[in-house]
Amino acid sequence: MDPAGEDEDVKAAEKRIGQTLAGKWRLDKLIGVGGMAAVFEATHKNNLKSVAVKVLHAELQRNEAVRTRFLREGYVANKVGHPGAVSAIDDGVDDSGAVYLVMELLSGKSLAQRTDSQGGRLEQKEVLVVAEGILDVLAAAHAQNVVHRDLKPDNVFLTGDGGVKVLDFGVARVLDTGEAKTRTGIVMGTPEYMPPEQARGRSEHIDGRSDLWAIGAMMFRLITGRYVHVAETQNEVLLLAMTEHAKPIREVKADVHPKVAQVIDKVLSYEPLDRYQSAEAMRKAIKEALAAIDPPRTERPPPSVKEDDGDVDDAAPTIPVSDFAKAKSNPSIPDDSPKPSL
């Protein structure tokens, strides 16, 4: 976004603080401003529970296609029907023409913010745990024929209680509905996390495996600190995504665990048929990788004492009773047993 335009959006959003949308949602505090909308913390006039309200930027409210995409985010998220998909509570257009979407208010930070706070990279175990959480949401989404199409660290939220939420279903595609939400040749999404078929604008080839590629691209970025495809412009990144295969991750970062590398390299395959064929299959592979890098610890049982003959297990060396008695009766042999304190 143009910095000047971004400043104007922030100023316009700040003016909304204290206003009431549609006669019921009071905008209490500005949370953030993005390319399409400003997000506020708000409360209902009859309910003091806080919610998040997204308000479409004024210059976009007259664009029918943008308005439709914006409002359908809540519908698609609710269709997923999973706790990890942020639920929509209300939507509409108020008398001033403001287009808004009311959603649950989250506490925590985005995956992008978490990564930035750690210097641009995360430990492999943490990446696997987060990916497993995303895949749990995607399994539910794909079961409802919903393909997200814009998975990236900014659209993954880590809640304060350790949960994972998937945000922004605004560009999601609902398969098998007869709807033509995206015409062939139109590219939607974020180039750095876009699989080849999506970069080429071949919407008829986009399915759940496209989302899995995006998760692999996120894992690659979070572990290595660099993108799968690196170029100076977004168009050049798109070109690389269309034409180039992803490098094996261990060529970029040699200390990646082989099991972790196996998961990432497979899901970043150029051809969808060479990737995991479902979110559940990839989730199973991630669990196996987690077990490989962090095997469960087993505690050694304490030595057992045999009651029948008084023998002690070989793990605990013993002093013959006769020698012990001699030591206690001989003052020249120091007694190392603990003494009561005076």
C-alpha positions, -999 to 999 in steps of 0.1 A, spaced: 0 0 0 11 36 -8 23 52 25 3 83 19 -28 63 13 -21 42 44 -19 74 65 -52 86 51 -68 53 60 -55 55 96 -67 91 100 -102 82 86 -103 52 109 -93 72 140 -122 96 133 -146 67 136 -137 60 172 -167 66 195 -192 63 166 -220 38 166 -225 16 134 -261 7 124 -273 21 157 -259 -8 177 -221 -13 175 -201 13 193 -165 16 180 -144 19 212 -108 15 200 -88 11 168 -69 -22 167 -53 -20 133 -56 -8 96 -51 -31 66 -53 -28 29 -90 -33 28 -104 -24 62 -99 -10 96 -105 -32 126 -120 -19 159 -127 -32 193 -164 -26 198 -194 -33 220 -231 -38 214 -254 -12 229 -272 -40 248 -242 -61 256 -209 -51 271 -190 -81 256 -162 -68 233 -161 -79 197 -140 -70 166 -156 -49 139 -140 -46 105 -151 -16 85 -143 -15 47 -123 16 37 -145 43 22 -129 43 -12 -137 6 -16 -173 7 -5 -185 17 -39 -168 -13 -56 -194 -40 -57 -169 -69 -62 -149 -58 -32 -180 -54 -10 -192 -89 -19 -158 -104 -12 -156 -85 21 -190 -96 33 -187 -132 23 -157 -137 46 -181 -141 75 -204 -165 56 -174 -187 46 -158 -187 80 -191 -198 96 -196 -225 69 -163 -241 80 -178 -247 114 -146 -251 134 -134 -233 165 -102 -224 147 -121 -204 120 -130 -170 134 -168 -168 137 -189 -139 123 -216 -124 145 -231 -98 122 -226 -78 90 -243 -51 70 -243 -16 57 -252 13 79 -270 45 70 -237 63 62 -228 36 37 -202 20 59 -198 -17 51 -189 -37 82 -184 -72 95 -186 -81 132 -165 -111 144 -152 -126 177 -124 -106 194 -92 -124 197 -65 -121 223 -29 -130 213 -7 -122 183 -5 -132 146 20 -158 135 38 -130 116 42 -110 149 54 -140 167 80 -147 141 92 -111 140 96 -111 178 119 -141 175 142 -126 150 125 -139 118 127 -176 125 111 -202 148 122 -235 162 113 -265 142 91 -280 169 70 -248 173 66 -246 135 53 -282 134 29 -276 163 14 -245 146 12 -263 113 -7 -291 129 -32 -266 143 -37 -250 109 -43 -284 93 -69 -292 119 -89 -261 107 -82 -269 70 -95 -305 74 -128 -290 85 -128 -264 57 -119 -288 30 -147 -311 42 -171 -282 34 -154 -277 0 -138 -244 12 -103 -237 -1 -87 -207 17 -63 -196 -11 -45 -169 10 -27 -187 39 2 -168 52 16 -158 87 -5 -127 88 -37 -148 85 -28 -172 113 -35 -161 148 -20 -176 180 -43 -171 209 -32 -166 245 -43 -201 255 -22 -218 229 -49 -221 202 -45 -215 165 -70 -195 145 -72 -191 107 -82 -156 95 -95 -139 64 -116 -163 43 -124 -133 21 -107 -148 -10 -117 -184 -2 -133 -205 -29 -163 -226 -22 -160 -255 -46 -189 -273 -63 -214 -245 -58 -218 -233 -94 -204 -199 -84 -178 -182 -105 -161 -163 -78 -128 -161 -97 -124 -161 -134 -96 -181 -150 -66 -158 -154 -72 -137 -124 -47 -143 -96 -58 -139 -60 -36 -145 -30 -1 -136 -18 27 -145 -43 52 -157 -17 28 -184 -5 12 -192 -38 14 -227 -54 21 -230 -91 -14 -237 -102 -27 -206 -84 2 -184 -96 -8 -194 -132 -44 -183 -126 -57 -217 -132 -86 -216 -108 -101 -249 -121 -69 -266 -107 -70 -251 -73 -82 -274 -45 -72 -284 -9 -38 -294 -21 -31 -258 -30 -37 -248 6 -13 -275 17 14 -260 -5 9 -227 12 14 -243 46 46 -258 33 57 -224 21 50 -209 56 70 -237 73 99 -231 49 98 -194 56 95 -198 94 123 -223 97 148 -208 72 140 -171 74 136 -169 36 108 -174 11 106 -204 -12 109 -181 -42 130 -149 -38 129 -120 -63 129 -82 -63 93 -77 -74 60 -94 -68 56 -101 -105 90 -118 -105 80 -139 -75 48 -149 -94 69 -159 -124 91 -181 -103 61 -197 -86 47 -205 -121 78 -220 -135 103 -231 -108 104 -260 -84 110 -253 -47 145 -260 -35 149 -289 -10 149 -271 24 181 -287 36 199 -270 7 189 -237 23 193 -247 60 214 -279 65 204 -285 101 167 -291 94 157 -325 108 154 -351 80 118 -359 90 108 -323 90 125 -318 56 107 -348 42 73 -332 51 82 -298 37 98 -310 5 69 -333 -3 42 -307 3 61 -282 -18 61 -305 -49 53 -287 -81 26 -311 -91 -4 -315 -68 -4 -353 -73 31 -354 -57 19 -336 -25 -1 -349 4 -35 -355 -9 -54 -343 22 -50 -321 53 -53 -352 74 -25 -370 56 -2 -341 61 -12 -338 97 -3 -374 103 31 -368 87 37 -338 109 28 -358 140 54 -384 130 80 -356 125 72 -342 159 77 -376 175 111 -379 156 125 -346 168 110 -347 203 105 -384 213 85 -391 244 107 -395 275 104 -427 296 116 -426 332 137 -455 344 118 -475 371 132 -475 406 152 -506 416 130 -534 428 136 -552 461 128 -590 462 109 -598 493 117 -635 493 155 -634 497 162 -597 505 184 -593 473 184 -558 457 182 -553 420 216 -551 403 210 -514 394 217 -505 431 251 -517 444 249 -530 480 273 -534 510 274 -568 526 257 -567 560 288 -580 578 310 -553 563 285 -526 572 284 -538 608 322 -538 610 323 -502 597 298 -490 623 318 -506 651 352 -494 640 357 -458 650 387 -455 626 363 -458 596 345 -425 591 307 -427 593 293 -407 564 256 -411 574 238 -378 579 237 -363 614 208 -346 629 213 -308 632 215 -293 666 
